[in-house]
Amino acid sequence: MSSFENLRIVDNFYQTSLFFPMPTVVISTLCEDGSTSLGPYSLCAPYYVAGKDYYAMLLCCRNSSNTAQNILRSGKCAINFVDDGPKTFKECVKLSWPGDKPGDKMPKCAFRREKSQIEEQTGEKRPEVLTDAIQVLECTWMRELDGAENDKPGILDGYEPPYHDFNGITSQFGAHFILRVDRILMKKRYSDAIINGVQARDFPPLPVDYGYRDSKNFWFHRHRRMRAELLPMRQASLESV
Ligand SMILES: Cc1cc2nc3c(=O)[nH]c(=O)nc-3n(C[C@H](O)[C@H](O)[C@H](O)COP(=O)(O)O)c2cc1C
């Protein structure tokens, strides 16, 4: 006999029917007037990690969000990993009210921003990045994948079919974006750790987010002490990892 309960699989099952640990990122995108808009996201994960001509992340979001609309238009975004401070998370939640336009929320937003490194070096217009982010991925949407190059912004009350399977507009209210990683930016303290080898104390204080529950709260916890588990392997196998 099974030792488990069998839960209903419903919309947003990852946060309604599961305890699913996720990152918290703030995505910056370019508005039509060239200003930067910020939106908090958790459904953002590595997608192409090896064996392709480029590396990519996947973002899953409402297609009417400012983020989705701006990516459809400009193709550019930056994925900012913020720290686990309660004030930072509060600021993220403040940016999450569906329907708030950048003009409503950005003037009240406390996150400091600076010019994209790519823009600084090449002149190509890019969204600003968060100055206090621990790490940032500057990205370009691969709009030609899955035939999504003709997906256009401008529809905020639900897109009509046909829908793509995994890139661009994927349902009436949904979008997925495969985002090429153009650059990884990291604060020196952490990039030094990556280059020199990490100790437990070198891991950055990133939050773990469990999403929105009971139509009321976003739940998260702060970074905790890291533990290392030695791989019980022979030398030859270690070299192959
Ligand atoms: C911590 C956190 C994580 C979120 N993750 C997602 C997500 O992965 N996908 C999504 O569609 N909405 C997510 N939301 C809700 C969006 O932030 C919300 O739709 C917001 O309006 C998006 O802002 P934008 O319209 O400026 O892009 C999240 C909200 C918070 C606070």
PDBQT file of the ligand as one rigid body, heavy atoms in Angstrom, charges set to zero:
ROOT
HETATM    1  C1  LIG A 301       8.774  36.022  -5.947  1.00  0.00    +0.000 C 
HETATM    2  C2  LIG A 301       7.852  36.070  -7.137  1.00  0.00    +0.000 A 
HETATM    3  C3  LIG A 301       7.998  35.159  -8.164  1.00  0.00    +0.000 A 
HETATM    4  C4  LIG A 301       7.161  35.194  -9.289  1.00  0.00    +0.000 A 
HETATM    5  N1  LIG A 301       7.346  34.286 -10.291  1.00  0.00    +0.000 NA
HETATM    6  C5  LIG A 301       6.581  34.348 -11.405  1.00  0.00    +0.000 A 
HETATM    7  C6  LIG A 301       6.832  33.473 -12.502  1.00  0.00    +0.000 A 
HETATM    8  O1  LIG A 301       7.765  32.666 -12.501  1.00  0.00    +0.000 OA
HETATM    9  N2  LIG A 301       6.026  33.584 -13.601  1.00  0.00    +0.000 N 
HETATM   10  C7  LIG A 301       5.020  34.511 -13.668  1.00  0.00    +0.000 A 
HETATM   11  O2  LIG A 301       4.313  34.584 -14.695  1.00  0.00    +0.000 OA
HETATM   12  N3  LIG A 301       4.765  35.346 -12.642  1.00  0.00    +0.000 NA
HETATM   13  C8  LIG A 301       5.535  35.304 -11.529  1.00  0.00    +0.000 A 
HETATM   14  N4  LIG A 301       5.299  36.181 -10.506  1.00  0.00    +0.000 N 
HETATM   15  C9  LIG A 301       4.245  37.178 -10.665  1.00  0.00    +0.000 C 
HETATM   16  C10 LIG A 301       4.763  38.344 -11.503  1.00  0.00    +0.000 C 
HETATM   17  O3  LIG A 301       5.763  39.012 -10.782  1.00  0.00    +0.000 OA
HETATM   18  C11 LIG A 301       3.603  39.285 -11.835  1.00  0.00    +0.000 C 
HETATM   19  O4  LIG A 301       2.873  38.695 -12.899  1.00  0.00    +0.000 OA
HETATM   20  C12 LIG A 301       4.042  40.680 -12.196  1.00  0.00    +0.000 C 
HETATM   21  O5  LIG A 301       2.932  41.451 -12.536  1.00  0.00    +0.000 OA
HETATM   22  C13 LIG A 301       5.071  40.680 -13.324  1.00  0.00    +0.000 C 
HETATM   23  O6  LIG A 301       5.557  41.979 -13.503  1.00  0.00    +0.000 OA
HETATM   24  P1  LIG A 301       5.663  42.602 -14.954  1.00  0.00    +0.000 P 
HETATM   25  O7  LIG A 301       4.253  42.693 -15.500  1.00  0.00    +0.000 OA
HETATM   26  O8  LIG A 301       6.245  43.962 -14.755  1.00  0.00    +0.000 OA
HETATM   27  O9  LIG A 301       6.517  41.676 -15.746  1.00  0.00    +0.000 OA
HETATM   28  C14 LIG A 301       6.137  36.162  -9.363  1.00  0.00    +0.000 A 
HETATM   29  C15 LIG A 301       5.980  37.091  -8.325  1.00  0.00    +0.000 A 
HETATM   30  C16 LIG A 301       6.846  37.045  -7.217  1.00  0.00    +0.000 A 
HETATM   31  C17 LIG A 301       6.668  38.051  -6.113  1.00  0.00    +0.000 C 
ENDROOT
TORSDOF 0
